[in-house]
Every structure is written in C-alpha cells, then in structure tokens.
Amino acid sequence: MRHSPRPRRKRLGLIVTGLAAASTFVAVAGVSGSAYSASAATCGTTNVAQGRPSSASSTENGGTPASAAFDGSTSTRWSSAFSDPQWVQVDLGSSQQICKVVLNWETARAQTFKIQVSPDGSSWSDATATLTGVAGTQSLDLTATGRYVRMYGLTRATQYGYSLWEFGVNVVTDTGGGTLPGGGDLGSNVKVFDPSMSSASIQSTLDTIFHQQESNQFGSQRYELLFKPGTYSGLNAQIGFYTSIAGLGQSPDNVTINGDITVDAGWFGGNATQNFWRSAENLAVVPVNGTDRWAVAQAAPFRRIHVRGGLNLAPNGYGWASGGYIADSKIDGTVGPYSQQQWFTRDSQIGGWTNGVWNMVFSGVVGAPAQSFPNPPYTTLPTSPVTREKPYLYVDSGGAYRVFVPSLRTNSSGVTWANGATPGSSIPLSQFYVAKPSDSAATLNQALSQGLNLLFTPGIYHINQTINVTRADTVVLGLGYATLIPDNGVVPMSVADVDGVKIASLLFDAGPVNSPVLLRVGPDGATASHASNPPSIQDVFFRIGGAAAGQATTSLVVNSNNTLIDHIWAWRADHGTGVGWNTNPADTGLIVNGNNVTAYGLFVEHYKKYEVVWNGQGGKTVFLQNEMPYDPPNQSSWMNGSTRGYAAYKVGSNVTSHEAWGLGSYCNFTADPSIVADHAFESPTASGVKFHDLLTVSLGGKGTIAHVINTTGGAAQGTATTPVNVVSYP
C-alpha cells in the first residue's frame, strides 16, 4: 500500500517515429534498418500502432490505461502495477512485417525486457533477445511478423512499475521492389464531360445520377461530375446528395453552362433544411430564366462560381431553408436568400442582396449590404483577415490533370480570379496517389511516406489505422464526398505540426466503436508558428450517426497555430439510423488549442456538451450556426455541474484575446421542451475578448436559452421563434 501520492515526474524524450531523437539504436538478430533496401523492402515511417486496440497485464490506476501508450500523445502514459513481470500489447489488426519498435519510456522504465509478437494474441514468440531499457526514447530495429506486438517487462529499473509515454510500431511498406504510382484513373464514379458530347447524352447521365441521389440522404453512392473547358448548352444539372459538380478550367469562366445548376426540395415537400452534402465549384452558369436556384442546407458549398444572372437560395414555394456557404464567387445579379434562416458569404462579388431572416454574414464581399445587425440582420466585414482558397482539380492546355493550390491572402476581398488566373501553384496529378475505396490505410500511409499527396476518389473508405500526414505542404483532397469511416475506434486522420498541409472536401463518418477524435491537426502541445504558410481545413464535414450508429468524443481538434478553418459542418445526427441520446454519443464538435487560428463558416450542431471550445489565444471566428442537442431526455441529463446545459461556443477561461462575429445558436429540445440552457455563449471577461452580433432563438418554444452570452441578453423562449440579439460584448 502506498501512503503518499506518487510525485509527478518530468516527461523524458519525445517520440519521433523513424528518427533517432535522443534514442539508442539496437540491432536485433543481426538485422539493422539498412537491411531493408529500396529494391527489397522499406521500413515505413508511420506509427501503425497509434489508435489501435490495446491491453496490458495491469495498470497503476484508471488514469494510466494501456491505450495511453498508443494515443499519439506524449502527455499521457501507460503505467503498470509495481511488480514483475508486466506487459503491454497492441493489436495491429492484421499480420504485418514489423521492422521497428520505438519505446518512449517514462522514468519508470524496464531494466530488462523483450519485444514479442503473436499471430493471435495467445501464442507469443520473441522478436528480440533480452534487452536493457534505456532512459528516454529507445528505437529498436528488428525483423518479425505478427498481428500483435508487446513489450514484455522482465525486471524494473525503479521501485515503481513499467511506464511508457508512447509505444510505436513501424512496418514494412514495400515488399515488391517498387513504389506506389502517382496519377492514374479517377474511377467509375467520376463522370467527365467535354463539349464534343451531345447535350442529350450529358443530360441523360445527369438525370440518372440525380434520380438515384435526390432523396438518398444516407446512401453509399458518391459522384463527381467534371466538365472540361468549353461551352455547354441546354443542361439542367440537378444536384442531389453526395454529388459534386465542377469545371475543369483553371478559372470559372473557362467552363460555361448555358442552363441551370439546380438544388430544390421537391423530394422533401418543399423543405430545404435537409439538403446536405453536395457542392458546385469552378464554372460559370447562364441561367435559363435569369436566376439560378441553390436551395441548400449545411455541407453544400458554392465555390468559384460565376452566375451570369441572379441566385435564389430558397426552394420553390419559399419553404424552410437553413444554409449555407458561398466563397470566391461572382453573382452578377441579385442574391435572394428569402426563407434562409442564416447564410455566410466570403470573398465574393454580388450584384445585390434582397433580405435577411436571422443571421446574414458577409466577409470580404464586394457589393454586400452595409453593417446593420440586427435590423436588417447583416453582419458585414469589409475584408477577411487571412484566407487561402481551396485546392481544386483542373486540366492544363495539354489535357493533363493537375491540382491548383491558391496563394495565401491577407485582408482579402472579392474573388481571386477578378483580374485573370488565380495566383498560386500547380501540382501535376503524378504527384498524387489517386485513392480508391478498396485501398487500405496502410497503402495510403505508404503513399504519404513516399512524398505523394492524396486524391480520394468518390466512395466510402474504411480506415483501420490512422492516416498520418507528416510532410509540409501535403494536399489531401476528396472528390464526390469521399467518406472516411474509422474501424475499431482509431483516429482516422492526424496531421503533424508542419507548414501548409491542406485537407479539403472530405466527410468523416464516425464508426460504431468510439474514436477519441476524427481529425487532429497538430499533436498536443504544438508550438510551431505557421503564420506564413498555415495548415487549412476546407469543406471538411463530420457526422456521428444518421447513416449508422456511430460515436466519437470530439470531431475536430486543432492544435497547430495559425490554422485556417474554412467551412466545416460537424453534426451529431438528429435523424436517420443510429440516433439517440445514448446511441450516437459525441461530446464536442470542435476544440481549438492552437493560437492565432482563424475560422470562417462554422456549422456545429447537436453535440452533448460544449459544441465549440476555443482555448487558443488570438483566435477569430466569422460566422457560427448552431443548434443545441434536440434529445436530452430531461434537465438532469443535461447539466454542466450546477449550470443548466452547455454553451454552444465556449472561450476558455485563460484566453485573453479572441474576436468573433455573427454567431447564432438555437434550441429545439423536442424530448423535453421544459429544458433550459443558461446561455449559448460563454466567455471570460477580458478586454481582448470581443463578440459582435450574437443571437439566440427558441424554435417553436421547444426549450429556453436563458441568456445570450454569460448573463447578458434576455431569454429566447415562447412560440414566436423570435431572435434575442446582443450587438456587442462586453
């Protein structure tokens, strides 16, 4: 029995998989890392043990579980009971050729130990001789094959147990003597049209896909519709679920559709509030009747579009609508949101704007209405602080596919292509691994380790190990709502603390086993500055439940400084399959720990605790749309200590600089309309923490939000569905 608390010990070392940072290399069984030649096999640099299922012979206490040695964090650890022998093991999911193990010891290390492998978790064989533990990070080159890997501690070096901050495993990624190819076919779910094709044949393909996807809200089909440069006439491209339409020119006006690109809500009785997961990008449209209709809800971006006419954002009949997002677009005529509850438009040019319902936000928009919140409810910023438009696919003059990466802008306004081609750089498709849904996560990691970017073609990808993006300036781009589902509770994607990584156009769909996070940008404690070349997250969407029961504690964690978040929808499903208070649990949509992070177009809904938590200094948010969870069964089920409910947007108590514009939160407590949220926004009182144009709404009187921010602002309640506004705080 211990009679006094164990002192907290300083963390030693830092795991850098594949690198010899403060490490000791041990050649085992006569084989060193150099034995894996490029012509025979390559020892990968990805830690394939991260996020995998794990177990141990014992744990010191509930705060030191086996999983902490495999979570990618050097601030958590596994620690055993204070006796010999002890072990900790990981399940890689399938048999692997293991070439390296990296142990990041806490002070309580092994005096002697072995690495062992097993095909089934029961029958073990030694992969090493008896080794001596070395303080800090110990890297072991070895040759072994197995599904399970364990550290088997024989004797301890201290009076305490065995303790590891991290346990990394690297495996052979190339046994065939070659490397993965870049470029290649885009797959059967990418439909490519050119002007030589007849309008009738193009329309037939468009109609076939739309009829399949019009109401296919939780189906598995995914499509990308690509138009090569030129002019197309007589088309009406109706866009359904999981369908993206895009031009393949370098500028929007390189592809002109004389016709319409249409989203309406006939499938749902004229209600557009569920017109999710579709997009339009990088083309010009000349509407037949002078006005195009794009009646969408969340996760439906309208980017780099030139509408040579007007734009109607409401469904036919002006039924309910709850969108939406426009960026880098030019609408020559007037934009009519009509019944849209809220909308965000960034760095665009418009000919006019007809009205506002609750929350219309403009950032860097030429022709935007003047600031007037709340009457009319227009929040207008003349420029956007820092932006970089989303990468996009195009064809060059020789007909080859390339991906264009627009340049960073500061204090921007208007479209990037106003004076010709968008400034930026071009990457040939040969520098991308063109992924198909049949590809394993190990293959994707191999491609990344070769220095390739990733282009996900449309489909559903099951991810059984973390996709680790470690190279600066890597582009990870999806087509047609490529969807990543984590298996066995892994973190499906993690980005290192490096410059300029761009993650765009992906849907992360939580699996049935809880994932701690769906996308992590930067490790815990990231400190590097990325001001000149920030990482970016654009048109990235998260879903917990709806298609099937899923769970994830947090959807997006941003640890890297200066990250740009440009349009996300993080959604704990309120309808569909696998939906219920205890069926699709998810605590938080977005946690920002990095400093000087800028977010545009946050849509975060229905999480069980805080929807957005912002702990970093110097953050900026322009536009938030939030609905609190519909389904707390009663007030006692939804308490934050003595506080009733959780705020939609919380700025951490230690934050001294933060600014936000145009934030709205709504309640619709359908399970128990008597539920009260004490406030929608929570913030420390500090001169450098500022909010502009906040609102709360009780939808049909189903619940109450007692205050807007902290104890400021009246109660949103009653059946009138009328916003309660706070123009500035403090």
NORQUI-V860652 format. One record per residue. N is the residue number from 1. PHI is phi in whole degrees, 0 to 359 (none if undefined). Layout:
n & phi
N & PHI
N & PHI
This chain:
n & phi
1 & none
2 & 269
3 & 257
4 & 219
5 & 295
6 & 289
7 & 295
8 & 288
9 & 256
10 & 294
11 & 294
12 & 250
13 & 77
14 & 214
15 & 286
16 & 231
17 & 302
18 & 86
19 & 244
20 & 262
21 & 280
22 & 50
23 & 237
24 & 243
25 & 268
26 & 237
27 & 280
28 & 242
29 & 54
30 & 76
31 & 241
32 & 251
33 & 301
34 & 289
35 & 291
36 & 270
37 & 283
38 & 298
39 & 277
40 & 245
41 & 197
42 & 236
43 & 279
44 & 293
45 & 259
46 & 274
47 & 281
48 & 283
49 & 276
50 & 297
51 & 79
52 & 276
53 & 300
54 & 215
55 & 203
56 & 211
57 & 294
58 & 193
59 & 227
60 & 296
61 & 197
62 & 295
63 & 271
64 & 231
65 & 285
66 & 302
67 & 300
68 & 294
69 & 279
70 & 231
71 & 260
72 & 78
73 & 247
74 & 266
75 & 250
76 & 237
77 & 209
78 & 268
79 & 218
80 & 265
81 & 295
82 & 269
83 & 205
84 & 245
85 & 276
86 & 216
87 & 214
88 & 221
89 & 222
90 & 225
91 & 258
92 & 281
93 & 93
94 & 200
95 & 295
96 & 227
97 & 273
98 & 269
99 & 240
100 & 200
101 & 234
102 & 238
103 & 250
104 & 254
105 & 284
106 & 283
107 & 307
108 & 280
109 & 259
110 & 280
111 & 279
112 & 223
113 & 197
114 & 228
115 & 259
116 & 234
117 & 230
118 & 209
119 & 279
120 & 224
121 & 83
122 & 241
123 & 262
124 & 247
125 & 227
126 & 284
127 & 266
128 & 222
129 & 285
130 & 292
131 & 245
132 & 260
133 & 292
134 & 237
135 & 302
136 & 90
137 & 264
138 & 240
139 & 253
140 & 238
141 & 278
142 & 205
143 & 232
144 & 199
145 & 231
146 & 178
147 & 270
148 & 252
149 & 229
150 & 219
151 & 266
152 & 252
153 & 278
154 & 267
155 & 222
156 & 266
157 & 269
158 & 225
159 & 288
160 & 274
161 & 273
162 & 259
163 & 217
164 & 235
165 & 291
166 & 211
167 & 229
168 & 256
169 & 228
170 & 247
171 & 233
172 & 293
173 & 252
174 & 214
175 & 253
176 & 255
177 & 85
178 & 234
179 & 235
180 & 292
181 & 279
182 & 271
183 & 74
184 & 116
185 & 290
186 & 273
187 & 92
188 & 286
189 & 266
190 & 254
191 & 257
192 & 249
193 & 246
194 & 225
195 & 297
196 & 285
197 & 282
198 & 289
199 & 300
200 & 296
201 & 290
202 & 296
203 & 298
204 & 298
205 & 295
206 & 301
207 & 293
208 & 299
209 & 292
210 & 296
211 & 297
212 & 285
213 & 259
214 & 305
215 & 241
216 & 274
217 & 298
218 & 237
219 & 280
220 & 259
221 & 282
222 & 220
223 & 218
224 & 238
225 & 251
226 & 244
227 & 245
228 & 291
229 & 305
230 & 142
231 & 245
232 & 235
233 & 232
234 & 72
235 & 252
236 & 233
237 & 272
238 & 277
239 & 248
240 & 259
241 & 298
242 & 52
243 & 231
244 & 240
245 & 244
246 & 207
247 & 273
248 & 255
249 & 277
250 & 282
251 & 232
252 & 305
253 & 286
254 & 287
255 & 234
256 & 240
257 & 251
258 & 277
259 & 164
260 & 222
261 & 245
262 & 239
263 & 234
264 & 229
265 & 229
266 & 300
267 & 295
268 & 235
269 & 64
270 & 82
271 & 259
272 & 264
273 & 286
274 & 241
275 & 276
276 & 267
277 & 50
278 & 200
279 & 203
280 & 225
281 & 202
282 & 65
283 & 203
284 & 250
285 & 229
286 & 248
287 & 298
288 & 301
289 & 257
290 & 93
291 & 223
292 & 271
293 & 243
294 & 227
295 & 265
296 & 240
297 & 248
298 & 278
299 & 58
300 & 223
301 & 290
302 & 237
303 & 240
304 & 52
305 & 247
306 & 254
307 & 266
308 & 273
309 & 163
310 & 261
311 & 223
312 & 254
313 & 263
314 & 252
315 & 287
316 & 302
317 & 93
318 & 60
319 & 287
320 & 301
321 & 208
322 & 211
323 & 248
324 & 185
325 & 211
326 & 230
327 & 211
328 & 52
329 & 237
330 & 236
331 & 247
332 & 296
333 & 265
334 & 265
335 & 265
336 & 245
337 & 285
338 & 52
339 & 272
340 & 296
341 & 295
342 & 209
343 & 199
344 & 235
345 & 234
346 & 230
347 & 44
348 & 220
349 & 223
350 & 230
351 & 274
352 & 165
353 & 215
354 & 277
355 & 195
356 & 218
357 & 260
358 & 243
359 & 204
360 & 249
361 & 239
362 & 232
363 & 227
364 & 67
365 & 253
366 & 288
367 & 90
368 & 292
369 & 295
370 & 291
371 & 304
372 & 205
373 & 306
374 & 258
375 & 221
376 & 292
377 & 278
378 & 254
379 & 251
380 & 232
381 & 257
382 & 295
383 & 222
384 & 260
385 & 303
386 & 209
387 & 217
388 & 209
389 & 290
390 & 294
391 & 299
392 & 213
393 & 276
394 & 208
395 & 246
396 & 275
397 & 296
398 & 267
399 & 86
400 & 270
401 & 286
402 & 216
403 & 244
404 & 261
405 & 245
406 & 297
407 & 281
408 & 290
409 & 232
410 & 237
411 & 48
412 & 271
413 & 203
414 & 74
415 & 280
416 & 285
417 & 251
418 & 297
419 & 247
420 & 122
421 & 296
422 & 297
423 & 296
424 & 159
425 & 231
426 & 240
427 & 239
428 & 292
429 & 298
430 & 297
431 & 264
432 & 243
433 & 274
434 & 273
435 & 277
436 & 241
437 & 301
438 & 282
439 & 289
440 & 276
441 & 297
442 & 298
443 & 295
444 & 297
445 & 292
446 & 297
447 & 300
448 & 296
449 & 293
450 & 281
451 & 92
452 & 277
453 & 278
454 & 240
455 & 239
456 & 274
457 & 282
458 & 300
459 & 150
460 & 248
461 & 248
462 & 267
463 & 248
464 & 254
465 & 208
466 & 298
467 & 280
468 & 256
469 & 261
470 & 242
471 & 264
472 & 302
473 & 69
474 & 296
475 & 253
476 & 240
477 & 233
478 & 256
479 & 242
480 & 58
481 & 57
482 & 309
483 & 240
484 & 251
485 & 245
486 & 284
487 & 260
488 & 60
489 & 76
490 & 286
491 & 278
492 & 291
493 & 211
494 & 223
495 & 247
496 & 289
497 & 275
498 & 231
499 & 291
500 & 67
501 & 292
502 & 236
503 & 251
504 & 212
505 & 60
506 & 230
507 & 243
508 & 262
509 & 242
510 & 299
511 & 272
512 & 289
513 & 261
514 & 300
515 & 261
516 & 295
517 & 202
518 & 265
519 & 217
520 & 244
521 & 249
522 & 87
523 & 286
524 & 305
525 & 77
526 & 302
527 & 232
528 & 294
529 & 271
530 & 236
531 & 301
532 & 275
533 & 204
534 & 286
535 & 296
536 & 220
537 & 232
538 & 224
539 & 51
540 & 248
541 & 236
542 & 230
543 & 220
544 & 238
545 & 83
546 & 106
547 & 279
548 & 194
549 & 301
550 & 215
551 & 206
552 & 203
553 & 298
554 & 227
555 & 278
556 & 226
557 & 240
558 & 246
559 & 259
560 & 285
561 & 295
562 & 69
563 & 300
564 & 259
565 & 251
566 & 230
567 & 81
568 & 231
569 & 233
570 & 252
571 & 227
572 & 274
573 & 298
574 & 255
575 & 208
576 & 104
577 & 265
578 & 69
579 & 236
580 & 170
581 & 308
582 & 250
583 & 263
584 & 235
585 & 290
586 & 199
587 & 280
588 & 218
589 & 278
590 & 218
591 & 238
592 & 248
593 & 254
594 & 287
595 & 270
596 & 57
597 & 274
598 & 242
599 & 235
600 & 238
601 & 67
602 & 269
603 & 239
604 & 222
605 & 218
606 & 76
607 & 288
608 & 279
609 & 237
610 & 299
611 & 281
612 & 231
613 & 237
614 & 241
615 & 257
616 & 282
617 & 276
618 & 71
619 & 284
620 & 223
621 & 232
622 & 242
623 & 87
624 & 223
625 & 243
626 & 221
627 & 241
628 & 293
629 & 298
630 & 286
631 & 247
632 & 302
633 & 293
634 & 194
635 & 297
636 & 295
637 & 280
638 & 227
639 & 235
640 & 248
641 & 68
642 & 269
643 & 274
644 & 282
645 & 74
646 & 236
647 & 293
648 & 287
649 & 218
650 & 243
651 & 264
652 & 302
653 & 295
654 & 266
655 & 283
656 & 245
657 & 218
658 & 192
659 & 214
660 & 216
661 & 228
662 & 67
663 & 248
664 & 230
665 & 224
666 & 235
667 & 244
668 & 206
669 & 280
670 & 290
671 & 287
672 & 205
673 & 296
674 & 278
675 & 294
676 & 237
677 & 259
678 & 295
679 & 198
680 & 266
681 & 231
682 & 229
683 & 208
684 & 290
685 & 269
686 & 211
687 & 297
688 & 271
689 & 253
690 & 229
691 & 235
692 & 229
693 & 62
694 & 254
695 & 209
696 & 230
697 & 217
698 & 262
699 & 280
700 & 67
701 & 78
702 & 274
703 & 107
704 & 225
705 & 251
706 & 292
707 & 219
708 & 282
709 & 226
710 & 50
711 & 251
712 & 260
713 & 95
714 & 283
715 & 275
716 & 271
717 & 197
718 & 85
719 & 276
720 & 286
721 & 52
722 & 250
723 & 294
724 & 251
725 & 245
726 & 232
727 & 283
728 & 208
729 & 210
730 & 284
